Every structure is written in C-alpha cells, then in structure tokens.
Amino acid sequence: MVSPRPLWHDRRTAGLALACRLKDLEGCAAGATLVALPRGGVPVAAAMAERLHLPLVTWAVRKIALPWAPEVAVGAIAPGGVTLRADDQPDDRRSEASTALRQDMEREERQELERRRRCFGDPPAAALTGRRLIVVDDGIATGMTTRAALRSLRLTQPASLILAVPVVDRRLLDTLGGLVERLEVLQAVPDLRAVGQWYERFEPLEDGEVLRLLEQARRWAALPTGGDQGEGSARQVPST
C-alpha cells in the first residue's frame, strides 16, 4: 500500500484551516466554546482559538486498548460515567480481553482520565450548559474515543454540539454526523489507519506543551476581534 501524502505541515496548520470553516462563530457571538480532546486536539483547537478568538477548554477522554496491541481499541471512557465497549469487534478480538482484564484496563485508564482532568483544568459540566460546543481532535480513525466524548458532552446539556476535525475515516461520517448538529471535516479518507500519516510533523505531546498552549489560548480569547473596540469586548473563558 502506498502511504498517503501529508495534507498539513502540523496540527496548527490544520487548525487554521478548520478555523476558516467556522468563521461564522468568530468572536463567541453565539456563545461558542472550543472543547479540545487532549492531547492531540489541543494544538488544533489552540490555532482555532487564535484565529476565531474563542475560549478553549479541554475534555479528557481515554481509549481502552489491549496491552499487547495498543492500536486496537476495545473501549473508551469519558466523564459522567460514560463507558463504550467495542461489542461490534470480531469474536476473536473480544475473546482476547477477558472481563477481569477489561476491568483492570478501565480502572487504570480512569485514573489517567482523572489525572488529566485535574492537570488540564477541565471545566465542570455546569460551565458548558447552554453553550455551543465545538469539539476538536487532530483526526478520527476508529471513532471510539470521539463517540465517548460526544456522549459525555451531551450530558452537559449544551445548546448544540459541533465536531470539527482535519481528517476522518470516511466510513464514520454518517455515524458521527448523527451525534452532532454540525460536522466539519477537512478531509474524509478511506481506511484511515494512522492519523499521523496526514501530517508532516506529528510529534507526541507532553503535559507541559498542552498547558502552554492552553495558557496561550486564554490570551487569544481575551483579545478583541478586528471589528470590536475597547475592553468591554474581551472574551471570557468558562470558569474551571
């Protein structure tokens, strides 16, 4: 199989391209908030925050993967007690993970999820109620974690959910589109196996870099847009 040619230099470049698709939400006039799925969604959403002057928060979600095959998702967890399991996987994959092993993996991932929520300052659910939430990731291959995140965010009772991603497996479009009020995808590709193939640079992100981007995004959200005047137009990030 021939490897695909990258479409974007890095996650920031992809985020700026996505921002062009969402110009109608610039400046938070519609009560919109960017919700990045860490870690990979944060640099994408930070670029969008810079261009659109929207507040940015994170929402932790974790994939449950087989220890000996980390690329194989057998489930996902998200805040609000949301747990998805890959019951639609072939029988040979389901049998590889016993009930006890699944429980151990879920417990470990839930501890990491809570650590990330504290580290990145995920907002309480009440801070997102009634807002237009723009959920951002750097790409979607299986859709497991994205579905868990959307189900979890729906529990916050937002005004609407928008999913914005640079690249997604084409087979997931109908499923994901049915979970949100608006779906913005830059490129839908067949048989997406590795999101990183579509970027020239796709480095792993550490917590420190995520925190730096979030702090930078807070400054962008507080700046007036080109058509605004004065301090009264400053954007406010939902309380964390």
C-alpha positions in Angstrom: 0.0 0.0 0.0 1.3 3.5 -0.9 1.5 5.8 2.0 -0.7 9.0 1.7 0.9 12.3 1.1 0.6 14.6 4.1 -2.1 17.3 3.8 -0.9 19.6 6.6 2.5 20.6 7.9 1.4 20.2 11.6 -1.6 20.3 13.8 -1.5 24.1 14.0 -1.8 24.4 10.2 -4.8 22.0 10.2 -6.4 24.1 13.0 -6.1 27.3 11.0 -7.7 25.6 8.0 -10.6 24.4 10.3 -11.0 28.0 11.6 -11.8 29.1 8.1 -14.7 26.7 8.0 -16.1 28.2 11.3 -15.8 31.9 10.6 -19.5 32.3 11.4 -18.7 31.6 15.0 -15.8 34.1 15.3 -15.8 36.2 18.5 -18.1 34.0 20.5 -21.1 35.9 19.4 -23.1 32.6 19.5 -21.8 31.6 22.9 -19.4 29.1 21.3 -16.6 27.3 23.2 -13.8 25.2 21.7 -13.5 21.8 23.5 -10.2 20.0 22.7 -9.7 16.3 23.3 -6.3 16.1 24.8 -3.6 15.7 24.0 -3.7 15.8 20.2 -6.7 18.0 19.8 -5.2 20.8 21.8 -2.8 22.3 19.2 -5.5 22.1 16.6 -8.0 23.9 18.8 -5.4 26.4 20.0 -4.8 27.6 16.5 -8.6 27.9 16.1 -8.8 29.9 19.3 -6.1 32.2 17.9 -8.0 32.8 14.7 -11.5 32.9 16.0 -11.0 34.5 19.4 -13.0 31.7 21.1 -12.5 30.3 24.6 -10.8 27.0 24.7 -11.2 24.2 27.3 -10.2 20.5 27.4 -12.4 17.4 28.0 -10.5 14.3 28.9 -11.4 11.0 27.2 -9.4 7.8 27.2 -9.2 4.8 24.8 -9.2 1.3 26.3 -6.6 -0.7 24.3 -5.1 -4.2 24.5 -1.7 -4.1 26.3 -0.2 -6.2 23.6 -1.9 -4.3 20.7 -2.3 -0.6 21.8 -3.6 0.3 18.4 -6.7 -1.9 18.9 -9.5 -0.1 20.8 -11.7 -2.3 22.9 -13.5 0.6 24.5 -13.4 4.2 25.7 -14.3 6.2 28.8 -15.3 9.8 29.4 -16.6 12.0 32.2 -20.1 11.4 33.5 -19.7 7.7 33.8 -19.6 7.1 30.0 -18.2 3.8 29.0 -18.2 2.4 25.5 -17.1 -1.2 24.6 -16.3 -2.5 21.2 -19.0 -5.1 21.1 -19.0 -4.9 17.3 -15.5 -6.2 17.1 -14.9 -9.7 15.6 -15.2 -12.5 18.2 -11.5 -13.2 18.2 -10.8 -9.7 19.4 -13.4 -9.7 22.1 -12.2 -13.0 23.4 -8.6 -11.6 23.8 -9.7 -9.3 26.6 -11.3 -11.2 29.5 -13.7 -9.4 31.8 -11.1 -9.2 34.5 -8.6 -7.7 32.2 -11.1 -5.2 30.8 -11.9 -4.1 34.3 -8.2 -3.7 35.1 -7.6 -1.6 32.0 -10.7 0.5 32.6 -9.6 1.2 36.2 -6.1 2.3 35.0 -7.4 4.5 32.2 -10.0 6.1 34.6 -7.2 7.1 36.9 -5.3 8.6 34.0 -8.5 10.4 32.8 -9.0 12.0 36.3 -5.3 13.0 36.4 -5.6 14.7 33.0 -8.8 16.5 34.1 -7.0 17.9 37.1 -3.8 18.7 35.2 -5.5 20.5 32.3 -8.3 22.1 34.3 -11.3 20.5 32.6 -14.4 22.6 33.4 -17.3 21.3 35.5 -20.3 20.2 33.4 -22.3 23.2 34.5 -19.9 25.6 32.9 -20.7 24.2 29.5 -24.5 24.1 29.8 -26.3 26.1 27.2 -23.2 26.8 25.2 -22.4 25.8 21.6 -19.5 23.4 22.0 -17.0 22.9 19.1 -15.4 19.5 19.8 -11.9 19.3 18.3 -9.4 16.5 17.7 -6.5 16.0 15.3 -8.2 13.1 13.5 -10.5 10.2 13.9 -9.6 6.7 12.9 -11.9 4.3 14.8 -14.3 6.9 16.4 -14.4 5.1 19.7 -13.0 8.0 21.9 -14.8 10.6 19.9 -18.2 8.9 20.4 -17.5 8.6 24.1 -16.5 12.3 24.3 -19.7 13.4 22.4 -21.9 11.3 24.6 -20.3 12.7 27.7 -20.5 16.3 26.5 -24.2 15.8 25.6 -24.8 15.2 29.3 -23.7 18.8 30.0 -26.9 19.9 28.1 -25.1 22.2 25.6 -27.1 24.4 23.2 -25.5 22.3 20.4 -22.5 20.1 19.5 -20.2 20.8 16.6 -17.5 18.3 15.7 -14.5 19.8 13.8 -11.6 17.6 12.8 -9.0 17.7 10.0 -9.2 14.1 8.9 -11.6 11.2 9.5 -12.2 7.8 8.2 -14.9 8.1 5.5 -16.9 5.2 7.0 -17.5 7.1 10.2 -19.2 10.2 8.6 -22.8 9.0 8.9 -22.3 7.8 12.5 -20.5 10.9 13.7 -22.8 13.2 11.8 -25.8 11.7 13.6 -24.3 12.6 17.0 -23.8 16.3 16.4 -25.7 19.2 15.0 -22.9 20.2 12.7 -19.9 18.2 11.4 -16.9 20.0 9.8 -14.2 17.7 8.3 -11.4 18.9 6.0 -10.7 15.5 4.5 -12.5 12.2 4.7 -10.3 9.3 3.6 -10.9 5.6 3.0 -9.5 3.2 5.6 -7.7 5.7 7.8 -5.2 3.6 9.9 -2.9 6.3 11.3 -3.9 9.9 11.8 -0.2 10.9 11.8 0.3 9.9 8.2 -1.6 13.0 7.1 0.8 15.4 8.9 4.4 16.2 8.0 5.1 16.8 11.7 3.1 14.8 14.3 5.2 14.7 17.5 3.9 13.3 20.7 2.7 16.0 23.1 3.7 16.2 26.8 1.6 17.8 29.5 3.8 20.8 29.6 3.2 21.7 26.0 -0.6 21.2 26.4 -0.6 23.6 29.4 1.5 26.1 27.4 -1.0 26.1 24.5 -3.9 26.4 26.9 -2.4 29.5 28.5 -1.7 31.0 25.1 -5.2 30.3 24.0 -6.6 32.1 27.1 -4.7 35.2 26.0 -6.1 35.0 22.4 -9.6 34.5 23.7 -9.3 37.7 25.8 -8.3 39.9 22.8 -10.9 41.8 20.8 -11.6 40.8 17.2 -10.9 43.2 14.4 -14.4 44.6 14.5 -14.6 45.1 18.3 -13.5 48.1 20.2 -12.5 48.6 23.8 -12.0 46.4 26.8 -15.7 45.6 27.1 -15.4 43.2 24.2 -12.9 40.9 25.9 -13.7 37.2 25.6 -14.1 35.2 28.8 -13.1 31.6 29.2 -15.7 29.5 31.1 -14.7 29.1 34.8 -12.7 25.9 35.6 
